[in-house]
Amino acid sequence: MPLAVYVVGLGIFTQGTSEFMLSGLLPGMADDLGVSIPAAGLLISAFAVGMVVGAPLLAVATLRWPRRTALVSLQSAFVAAHVVGALAPGYAVLFVTRVVGALAYAGYWGVAVATAVALVPADAKARAVAVVAGGLTLATIVGVPAGTLLGQVSDWRAAFWAVAAATAVSAVCTLLAVPGGRDESERPSVGAELRAMARPQLWLSYAVTAFAFGAVIVTFSYLAALLTEVTGVPEGWVPAVLALFGVGGMAGIVIGGRTGQMRPLGTLGAGLGALAVFSALLALTAHVTAVVITLVFLLGLAGYVTNPALQSRVFALAPGAPTLVGATNTAAFNVGNTVAPLLGGLAIDAGHGYASVAWVGAALAAAGAAGVLWAAALRRGERKRPPGRAPRTAGAARGTARAEV
């Protein structure tokens, strides 16, 4: 695997830490800024909305840039947003910096995945995506607990400074490791990429992405409260259990990186089916500590085993849109990241308790699995359709077959 793939994964790690670390910083931020904890929680929503909007917007804006230039520019904007955020005199300024940082991070995601896919041969694309996505999983294992600890021993502003510094280091690594130019044969254009995306299978894949990540994040968003309020886990043990979720996620990324290239639909179906079952079991056994801890690991495993296939399959479905296709998939992930916790909150507010969010996760996973079955049916129909186009090259045919088995 080229060094550059690991470097863009490092960029995801440093920025991804900021995406999730606010969950452990909200009380201190609310006190310092003079707002309620729910108001401080809107900073998380602001980031998610910025990701949804920013991914396709920044992909279009940087489409013709050399990928190294785009990556470093977006990282620089992210660093600037966090420096301003660390110095923010009040809530309003911090809110704006969260949106700006999310826009830059979303653009980085799209370009990072496109860069990794372009640097490896067809049979290694899922593994390359797994390395990049593994940066986010590593952020949940290492970055988020470290940011929370830093906020406890100092304050939330120190965590923002740390993220800015780490991202600046990753930007320097990007300058040194990522190739600077584009292949002249690419000659990207917005119109050509949009035309390449006009395929029902692709948009169904985006829907599966939203359902799959929503099924993971809805339970994770309320997991700390479930552990303390329902399971009875001491508050001091919650970070360790959350880290266990991240360990399961990392294992899932590794497994999915190996199976997602050859059997993407099989990997997605198995992962989403397992996620639905584990989520339902969590809802039923939320009061049994040993079972819950085991299920937390399995939820991370099943939730993230689908990630490489979700990321790499869209490139196989629309090879003519290497930048926009990945950016739109990033937006789909964040649609799930935005909507699913809202559904979980509605279930809690309706009086069903914290365990009810696991039922929401099970339902979303089941919907995603139904989408995979639909995709498999569409693929079978495409295979039976009489050939109406000029034959593809053998290499292209092999790459598509591998991606759609």
N, C-alpha and C positions, 0 to 999 in steps of 0.2 A: 504494500500500500504506500503510495507516495507520501512524503513528509507533509506536503501541502494539505492533504486531506485531514491529517491530525491537527494541523494549525488552524484550519477553519473550524474544526470541532472545538478547539480551545476557545475560539471567539464565541461560540455558542455557550460554552461553559461560563465564561465571565459575564456575558450579558444575561444568560438564563438565570444566573444567581439573583439578579435584580428582579426578574419576572416573578419569582416566588417568595423572596425573602421578607416581603412586607407582612406576611401572615404572622411572623414572629416579632415584628417591630411595631405593630399597630398601637398597643397601649402607650408606649413611650412617645410615639409620634403624636397621638391624640393629646396627651398632656402638654407636650411642648408647643403644639400649634394652637391649643385652645379650642379644639373641636371634639365632638363625640367620636367614639370608636366606630359606629356605623358610617359617619362622615369620612373618617380616615380610611375606612374600608373601600370607599368609592375610588380611592387612588388605585386599587387593584383593578376595578372595573375600567377605569380610564386607560390603564395599560393594555388590557385585553381589547378594548375597542380600537385603540391605536394600532394594535397588531392586525386586526381585521381590515382596517382601512389602509394601513401602510404597506402591507405585503404587495398587493397588485399595483398600488400607486407608485411606490419606489422602484418596483420592477420595471415599469414603463419608463420612469424618469432616467434610469441608469442602463437601459437596454443596450445602448450602443457603446457604453463605456468598457474599457478593458476591465476584466473582472477584479484584478488586484486593486485598481483605482476605485472601483465601486465599493469593495469590501472595506478598504482603509477609510474612505470618505464616510461611510456609514458608521464605522466604529468611532471615528473622530466626532461625529455628531452625537453619538451615544455618550461618549466621554464628556462632551461639553454640557449635555443635558444633566448629567449626574453631578458635575461640578456646580452648576447653577442650583440644582436641587439641594446639594449639601449646604449651600449658602442661603437657601431660600428664607426670606424673612417671615413668610406666612404661607397659609394653605393654598391660596390661589396660584402663587408662583410655582409651588411644588406640583400642583395639579397639572399645570401646563407642561412642566418638565417631564412628567410621567408620560404624557401623550407624545411629546417630541421623542423621548427615548424609545417608546414603543414603536413609533414610525420607523426610526432608524434600525432598530432590532429586527422588525418585520422584513424590511428591505434586505438586511444582512442575511436572514434565514434563506430567502429566496435565492440570492446570489450564491450563498455558501453551498447549498445543495446542488445547484446547477454547476458550480465549479468542481465539486467533488465528483459528480457523475461524469463530467467532461474529461477528468484526469485519469480515468481507469477504463479498462476494456469492458465489454458488455457483460461478461460473466462475473464481474466484481462490483457492479454498480450497487447492488443491495448492501454489500459489505461496506462500501464507501459511505452510503447513506447511514448505515448503522453506526459508523465511527462519528459522523457529524451529529446525529441525533443522540449518541451516547454522551456528548458534551452536556446536553440538558439533563440527562439522567444523573450524570455525575454532579451536576449543580444541586440536585435535590438531596444527594447523599452527603456532599462535602460543603458546597457553597452556601446553601440555605442555613444549615446548622451553624456554620462559621459566622455568617452574617448576623444570625440571631444572638450568638454568644457575644460578638463584638458590640452589638447594640445594648446588651445587658451590662457589660463591663465598662462601656463608654456611653454612647448614645446612638440614635439612629443615623445621625449625620456621619459618624465614623464608618458605618456600613456603606453609605453612599460613596464616601471617599475611597474606600477599599475597592469597590466595584469599578470606579473610574480608573484607579491606578492599574488594576488587573487588566482592564480592557485596553488601556494604553499600551501595556506590555504585549498583549496579543496582537495589537495593530502593528507594532514593530516586527513581530514574528511573521505577520502576513506580508509585510514589505520584503522580508528576506526570503521567504519560502514559496510564495505563490507566484506562478508565472505572470508576467506583466501584460502580455498581449492577448488578442483573440485570434483564432484561426480565421484567416481571410475568407475561407469558404463558408463560414457561418453567415456573414452579412445579415445580421438580425434586423427585423423591422416589426413594428407593432402589428401592422395589418397581416403579415405572414404568420406571426405567432397566433393571432386571434383566429385566423382561418384554420390553423392546425389544431386548435382546441375545440372545433365544432364537431364533437363526437359524443353521443349519448353515454357510452361507457365511461368516458372521462368524468362527466358530471355526476354520474352515479357513484364513481369512486370518491369524489369530493364529499358526497352525502355520507358515504360509509366512514370517511375520515372524521367528519363532525360527530357522528354517532359514537364511533369508537373512542375518540378522545374524551367526549362528553361523559361516556360511561366510566372512564377512569377518574376524571377530575371531580365529578360530583361527589364521589365517596371520599376522595382525598381531601377535598375542601373542608369537609366537616369531620374528618377522622379524629383530630385532636379532641374535639368536643365529645364525640362518640366514645372515645377511649376513657375519658375522665368521668363523663356523666352517666354512661350506660354500663360500660365494661368494668369500671372501677379501677383502672390503671392509675397509679400515683402520678401526679403531674410531672415529677422529675424524670419519669421513665418515658414520657411521651416523645422527646426527641429521638431516643434510641429506637422506638417502634416506627417512627416516621422514616428513620434511616433504613430500617429493615425493608420498608416499602421500596425505597430507592435501590437497595441491593437486589431485590426481586426484579425491579425494572431493568437494572443493568444486565442481569442474567437473561431477561427476556430479549433485550436488544441484541445480545450476542447470539442467542439461538435464532431469533428472527432474521439476523443478518446472514445466517447460513441457509435458512430454508426459504426466505422470502424471494430470492431470485428465481429458483427453480419451480417453486410451488406457491406463488403469491396468494391465489384464492384459497388454496388449502390451508395456508398459514393464517390467513385472515379468518376463515371460517372456524378453525380450531381455536384460535385465540379469543374470538368474540364469544364463541359458545362456552368456553371455559370461564371467561369473564362474567357472563350471565349467571352461570352456576355458582361461582365463588361469591358473587355479589348477593345472590339470594341466600346462600348459606350464612353470610355475614349478618344479613337482616334477621335470620332465624336464631342465630346463636350469639348475638351481640353481647350477651351477659356472661358468656363463658370465656374467661381470659385466655386460656391456653389455645382454644380454637381460634379466637379472634387474632391472636398474634400470628398464628400459622397462616390464617387467611390473608392477613395484611401482606405477607411476603408473596403469597400466590396471586393476589390481586395485582401487585406490581409486575410479577412475571407475565401473567396473562395480558395485562393491559399494554405492556410495552413490547411484547413479542410481535405484535402487529405493526409496530412503527416502521421498520425498514420496508416492509411490503407496501404499506400505505404511501410511503415517500417515493419509492423507486418505481412502483407500478404506473404512476401518472406519467413518468417520462417515457415509458414504453408505449403508453396509449397515445401520447402526443409528442413524438420525437422532434417534430418541427417547431416546438415552442419550449425550448429548454429553460428559458428564464420565467416566462409568465406561468407556465404550468406548475412549477414548484412554488412560486409566490402565491398563486391561488390556493394551492394545497395548504400553505401556511395559514392563509385566511380561514380555510375550512377548519383547521385545528382550533383556531381561536374562536370560531363560531361555537364550537362545542365547549370551549373554555369559558365562554361568556354565558351561554344559555343554560347549560347543565346546572351550574351552581344556583342559578335563579330558580330552576325547577326544584332543586333540593331544598332551597329556602322556603318555597311555597308549601312543600310537604311538611316541613317542620312547623311553619306558621299555622298550618291547618290542624295542628295538634297530634300529629302522628309520631313525633319523637325523632331523635337523631338517627335511629336505625332505619327510618323510612328512606333516607337518602340512598341506602344500598339497594332498595327496591327500585328506585329511580334509575340507578346504575344498571341493574339487571334488565330493565325494560329498554334502555338505550342500547345496551349490548345486543339484546335480541333483535332490535330494529336494524342494527348494523349487520348482524348475521343474515337477516332476511335480504338486505341489500347485496350481500355477497352471493347468495343463492340466485338473485336476479341477474347479477353480473355473469354468473356461470351460465345461466340460460341464454343470455345475449351472446355470449361467446360461442356457445354451441350453434346458435342460429347463424352467426357470421361464418362459421366453418362450413355449414351446409349450403350457404349461398353460392350460386354459380359465380365463377370469377368474371368480374366485369371491368377489371383494371389491368393495366400492364403489369407483368410480373415484377416482383421486387428482386433486389439482389439477394444472393444466398445468405450473405452476412446479415442483412436487415431482417430477412425472414427468420433466421435462427434466433436473432435477438428478440423479435416480437413473440415467437413461439415460447421461448423461455420465460418471458415476462407474463404470459397470459395462461399458462398451464394451470 
